[in-house]
Each structure stands twice: as C-alpha cells, then as structure tokens.
Amino acid sequence: MSPRRTRLPGLGGWSDDPLWSYVYPWLVEHPHVGGPAWRAGTGSDLRLIDEAAAELGTLPAGARVLDIPTGSGVALRGLRPGQGVRVVAADISPTMLARALDSAARLGVADQVITTVADVGELPFDDGTFDLVASFTGLHCFPDPRQAIREMVRVLAPGGAITGSSIFTDTGARYGPLRRGGARAGILGPMCTSGEARRWLQAAGCDTVDLRIHGALGYFRATKEGTR
C-alpha cells in the first residue's frame, strides 16, 4: 500500500481552485513585487514568461493557438487587440476558464479567445489543428508529462511550434523544497527532467528543440517536423 499523501492546508489541488492559482497571476501582473518574490522562490526571472508569451503577438491573422493549461490567462498577455488570432484557452478547471475569460476581456482580446474544458492527456482536437501550442508553467502540473507532450505535439500542425515553461527535477538540490512542497500541496505532479522533456518532444515529432534552464524552471520551444 502506498503511503498516504498529505496535502498542505489551505492550498488544495487544481480541482479545488488552489490559493496558488491566485498568487501566480498576481505576481505576474505586479512585477515590482512579484519579480523579486518569484526570483527568491524559483531563482528565475519573471519577465521570461512575458517574453515567451510575446510570441503570440507576432502571429498573423487567422493563426490558431492552443493555450493549455490556460489557468487565469497569463499567456493571453502576449496577444494584441485586433490581431485576428483564434486562441483556444483550455483547462481542466471550469473555474480557471472563467478567470481566463475575465483576463481576456480586461486585455481587450476576448473576441479572439474561446474556452474549453480539456484533459491534456486526451485532447479533444484533430491532428494538426493548431499553429502554436503554449503551455506556460503547466507541464509540471500534469499527471503524465510524457503523454501531455505527445498530445500537444499531435494537435500541432507541421511546421508549427510548441512553447512553454516548466519546473524540472534536474535543476539542483536548492529547489528540492520547492518541488516537494508543490507536490505535497497537490499543485505539482510527478514532473520530469529537462532531458526527458527534450527526448519526448523529439520522439513526438519535433525536429528542433531549444530548452534553457533558468533557476528551477526551464523554457522550451520546439518546432514540429514538416512545412506549413
């Protein structure tokens, strides 16, 4: 029998709308306070999230984007009003989707965003549906990160890109308490090493994989084999 898992009080897993789901977007939206707090906790630069999300704002009209897990819609900060991009904001939590829609409205991009409840382990989309898949601070939450990568690349069109960030397990002992605390709280899954993520992206069909570690996190961008 496996040992009983104790969840930290007051935090809750993702199905419980955890406290962290409010703290994280607040940090992103208040960088003067959030930046130092994020660096103290993760050893990473909070601005890297906005820099990575900015790719959404470079896409041409008609481009199709999957943002999973959208959470409170942090990635939507990269969109431009009137850009003409179609974004499917997907999450396993209806509460998160409602908050993502609120963020989209506040950012002036709600007309480009639709939401759907989706399990990343079995995405309800056809092969090659999207030009870009964004998964910021999400891979470490999934119960099966390898299957999540397979599915996210499957729904990506040939020549399209997957971009995201994750806490990885091979970033050193300094971040061990962060990983263990997150897992105990129910907000981090089994996670994976950066090497595993790279291999799984390649095995799923990505011929170009760039993955860079920054503190406890790694930022990755990979391109699916083929041409548009």
N, C-alpha and C positions, 0 to 999 in steps of 0.2 A: 504494500500500500504506500502511495506517495505521501510525503509529509503535507500537512495542511498548510495552505498558503494564507498568510495573514496580510490583510490589506491595511495600509496606513489610514487611520481615522480621518474623516473629513475630506478625503481626496476622491476616492471612487474610481472605477474603471470608466472607459469611454461610454458605455451604455448608460452610465449614471450621471452624465454631464459633469465631469470632474472639475474640481477647482482649477486645475492646470489649464483647462480649455478657456478660462477667463484670463488667467495670468499671462499666458504666452502672447495672445494678441495685444494685450495692454502693453507689454514690454515693447513689442514691435512698433506700436503706434506712439509710444513715448520714448524715443531713443535716447534722450538726455539722461533719463533714469534707467531705462531698460538696457541700454548699451553696456554700461558698467556692470549691471546685475547679471546680464547674460554672459559677459566675459568672465565674471567671477565664478559663475556656476559651471560654464561649459568650456572656458578657455578659448572661445571663438568670438568672432566679430559679428554682431547682429546685422550689420549693414550688408553682409554677404547674402542674406536672404532677399533683401530688396534688389540687390544687384542681379541675382539669379532670376528673380521673378520679372525683372525688366525685359526679359526675352519675350514675354507675352506681348509687350507693347511694340515689338518690331515686326509682328506677323501681319501679312497683308489681309485685306478684307476677304472674307469667305473662309479663312483658315479655321480649322476645327481643333479645339483644345479640350483635353480631359484633365481636370484638377482633382486628384484623389490622394489622400482624403482632404477635402476642402477645408474641414474644420470651420473656423469662423471667417474664412475667405481671405486669409493673408496674401495668397498668391494673386488675388484679384487686384491688388495694389499696382501690379505691373501693367494692367490694361489701360488704354486711353479711351476717353469718351468719344463716341462716334467712330470708333475704329472698324466696326463691321465684322468683328471676330465672333464665332459661336463657341461659347465655353459651356461645357457640361461640368458643373460642380457636383461631385459625387462624394457621398459619405455613408457610413453605415448607421449614422445617428440622425434622425429627423430634426432633433434639436439643433445640431450643428448646421444642418442645411438652412434652417430658418435664420440662423445668425449670419450665414454666408450671404443670404439674400439681403439682409439688412445692410451688410457691408457693401454689397454691390450697389444698393440704392444710394448709400452715403457717398460712394465714389463716383456716382454718375454713370455706371456701366451696367445697370440692371437689365437694360434692353438686350444685352449681349450674353446674358447668363441664364441658364436653366438648371434646375437641380434634380437630382435623382438619388434615391436610396440604392446603394450598390455595395456588394461584398467584393473586395478586391481579389479574393481567391477564385471568383467565378463572375467575371464582369458581364453584364447583360448587353454587350455590344458586339457587332460583327468584326471579323478580322479587318485590319487596315482602315478603321473608321476615323482615326484622328491624325492630325499633322504634328501635334505636340502633346506629350503627356507630362504633366507637372505633378510631382509628389514631394512636397517640402515637409521636412520633419515628420514623415509618415512611415517610411519603411521600417523603422524601429518599433512601430506600434503594431504591425501586422503579425498575426499568429504564425504565418508561414511566409517569411520574406522571399523564399525562392519561388514559390507559387505566385506570389504577388508580382514579382518581376516578369515571370512568364506571361502572365495575363496582361500586364501593362504594355509589354512589347508586342504581344499578339494583336492588340487593338490599334497599334501604331502603324501608319501607312509606311510603305517602303520609302526610305529617304527621310522619314520623319525622325524627330528627336524625343528622347525622354530625359528630363532634367529633374533634379531633386536634391534632397539632403537627408542625412540620417545620422543618428548616433551609431557608431560601430564599436565592436567589442575589442578591437585590437589597437585602441588608442592610448593604452597605458594604464598603470595602476592608479594614477592620480584620479581618473574618472570612474574607478570602480564603485565608489559610494553612490555616484550619480546613477549608474546603471542598476545597481542593486536596489536603491531606493525607488527608482522609477518602476522596476519590475514588481516590487512589493506593493506599490501603490496601485498596480493594475493599469498603469498608463504606458508601460513599455512591455513589448513582447519578448520573444527569445533573442531577437536581434541577430546580427551576423557580423563577420569580419569584413573589412573593406576588400580583401582578396576574394572572398566568396561572392560578394556583390559584383565585382568585376567579372568573375568567371561566369556567373549566372546571366549577366547581361550579354556576354558574348555567346553563351550557349543558346540564349533565346533568339539570337539573330542580329545582334548589334556588332558591326564591324569596326566601329570607332568608339572607344570608351575612355573618357577622361575622368579620373576620380582623384580629388585632392583632399587631404586631411587638414583640418583646422581645429585644433583643440580636440574636444570629444566627438566632433562631427566630421563627416566627410561630405563634400559637394561633388555630385556626379552629373555628367552629361554624356549621353551615348546616342549614336545615330544608327538607325535600323538599316540593314543591307538593302540595296536596290535603289532605284531612282523614282522620283515623283512622276 
